[in-house]
Amino acid sequence: MYSNDEILDRFWKAGREFLNTRYAIMGGAMSWVSEHNLVAAISNAGGFGVIAGGAMPPELLKGEIEKTKALTKNSFGVNLITMHPQLDALMDVCIGTKVGHVILAGGIPSGQAIKKLKDAGIKVLCFAPALVLAKRLVKAGTDALILEGTEAGGHIGPVATNILVQEIVPYIKEVPVFVAGGIGSGEMMAAFLSMGVAGCQLGTRFVCTTECIAHPNFKKAFIHANARDAMPTVQIDPRFPVIPVRAITNEGTKRFMEFQMETIQKYQNGEMELKDAQMAIENYWGGALRRAVIDGDVENGSLMAGQSVGLVKEEKSVQAVIDELVADAAGALRRLSNIPA
Ligand SMILES: Cc1cc2nc3c(=O)[nH]c(=O)nc-3n(C[C@H](O)[C@H](O)[C@H](O)COP(=O)(O)O)c2cc1C
């Protein structure tokens, strides 16, 4: 007889040892959502909570780290966005507060940033959007990689999770490789674990948890949405770049298309300079995630969500979500390996 933990350890031991957790399940950082309550709840439930430090000034991040530490003795991480103007100061906060792991997101980080964190004894995880970049990041010293497919919520790349896993996992042996994007069930986790990933990162599934501070309207929108409602923002004209963000379509997303067309028209009529028009389009969503998550404005705010939103049916505790994922993943791996229950 083997316990669920023993079955799963055949697949994710390296991942959970790297994270220093019972389960190799990461709660993907979600701006405004992943604050100390959710992060600590995920870590207390045996997973790996991650503070979304991307939109925070250094003082706020310091406070969030301290509050998380007050709620959990378990391991957790901090997600930083590489283009944040205060990245250096944010890294200093992580070093000063002795955070165990930092996830560098939002573009390929500099070797200098990786080195600074590693020299301070922090484990560094980076996102790899292609094999060539995965190899480059390993050379630059990253301690682990995350592959995030286009099914994910928030800012996304163009390639599906299952393609990234097939492209990258067989060729990276030096560091653990985690996977994110479109994972909504234990069965899906089992499939990726059987392909050699070290663990899974989920974001969308953790929004509708009792410990998550998101506005009830935000959670209701998740419960009502189907997978096909979580769509990437569309760029109308390549001269006006739009970084794709996957979110549940609403009035705001419709208005964004009109706004792009009106702004481009103004540029074409000579009423606006190219730079100003580009800036206006870039800034359209400024503050929009906060409006939806905190204020509950689900019509005009940004309802960032992954396609796995279609699998979110109710609100439950973080522990219940993690227990379900673990039981279903272990069950699927038992079946695959012919191990009796
Ligand atoms: C509302 C929301 C906000 C997010 N914010 C961030 C962020 O600030 N930084 C980041 O690296 N990823 C962010 N993500 C991506 C998640 O960390 C995670 O990788 C992703 O949600 C995984 O895919 P899934 O949603 O299909 O589970 C966000 C996702 C959502 C849904």
The ligand as a Tripos MOL2 file, in Angstrom:
@<TRIPOS>MOLECULE
LIG
   31    33     1     0     0
SMALL
NO_CHARGES

@<TRIPOS>ATOM
      1 C1         -5.6020   37.6740  -12.0460 C.3       1 LIG1
      2 C2         -4.2250   37.1940  -12.4460 C.ar      1 LIG1
      3 C3         -3.1150   37.9950  -12.1990 C.ar      1 LIG1
      4 C4         -1.8280   37.5530  -12.5100 C.ar      1 LIG1
      5 N1         -0.7440   38.3380  -12.1990 N.ar      1 LIG1
      6 C5          0.5120   37.8720  -12.4220 C.ar      1 LIG1
      7 C6          1.6460   38.6280  -12.0080 C.ar      1 LIG1
      8 O1          1.5240   39.7070  -11.4300 O.2       1 LIG1
      9 N2          2.8920   38.1120  -12.2610 N.ar      1 LIG1
     10 C7          3.0590   36.8900  -12.8840 C.ar      1 LIG1
     11 O2          4.1940   36.4710  -13.0860 O.2       1 LIG1
     12 N3          1.9930   36.1580  -13.2760 N.ar      1 LIG1
     13 C8          0.7380   36.6050  -13.0470 C.ar      1 LIG1
     14 N4         -0.3440   35.8220  -13.3830 N.ar      1 LIG1
     15 C9         -0.0970   34.4350  -13.8850 C.3       1 LIG1
     16 C10        -0.1070   33.4200  -12.7060 C.3       1 LIG1
     17 O3          0.9630   33.6170  -11.8400 O.3       1 LIG1
     18 C11        -0.0480   31.9610  -13.1790 C.3       1 LIG1
     19 O4          1.1840   31.6590  -13.7910 O.3       1 LIG1
     20 C12        -1.1650   31.6250  -14.1410 C.3       1 LIG1
     21 O5         -2.3990   32.0760  -13.6020 O.3       1 LIG1
     22 C13        -1.2090   30.1150  -14.3680 C.3       1 LIG1
     23 O6         -2.1880   29.7720  -15.2870 O.3       1 LIG1
     24 P1         -3.6950   29.4190  -14.8700 P.3       1 LIG1
     25 O7         -4.3590   30.7080  -14.6230 O.co2     1 LIG1
     26 O8         -4.1980   28.7210  -16.0840 O.co2     1 LIG1
     27 O9         -3.6350   28.5310  -13.6590 O.co2     1 LIG1
     28 C14        -1.6450   36.2680  -13.1060 C.ar      1 LIG1
     29 C15        -2.7740   35.4700  -13.3740 C.ar      1 LIG1
     30 C16        -4.0450   35.9130  -13.0480 C.ar      1 LIG1
     31 C17        -5.2260   35.0090  -13.3170 C.3       1 LIG1
@<TRIPOS>BOND
     1     1     2 1
     2     2     3 ar
     3     2    30 ar
     4     3     4 ar
     5     4     5 ar
     6     4    28 ar
     7     5     6 ar
     8     6     7 ar
     9     6    13 1
    10     7     8 2
    11     7     9 ar
    12     9    10 ar
    13    10    11 2
    14    10    12 ar
    15    12    13 ar
    16    13    14 ar
    17    14    15 1
    18    14    28 ar
    19    15    16 1
    20    16    17 1
    21    16    18 1
    22    18    19 1
    23    18    20 1
    24    20    21 1
    25    20    22 1
    26    22    23 1
    27    23    24 1
    28    24    25 2
    29    24    26 1
    30    24    27 1
    31    28    29 ar
    32    29    30 ar
    33    30    31 1
@<TRIPOS>SUBSTRUCTURE
     1 LIG1         1 GROUP 0 **** ****
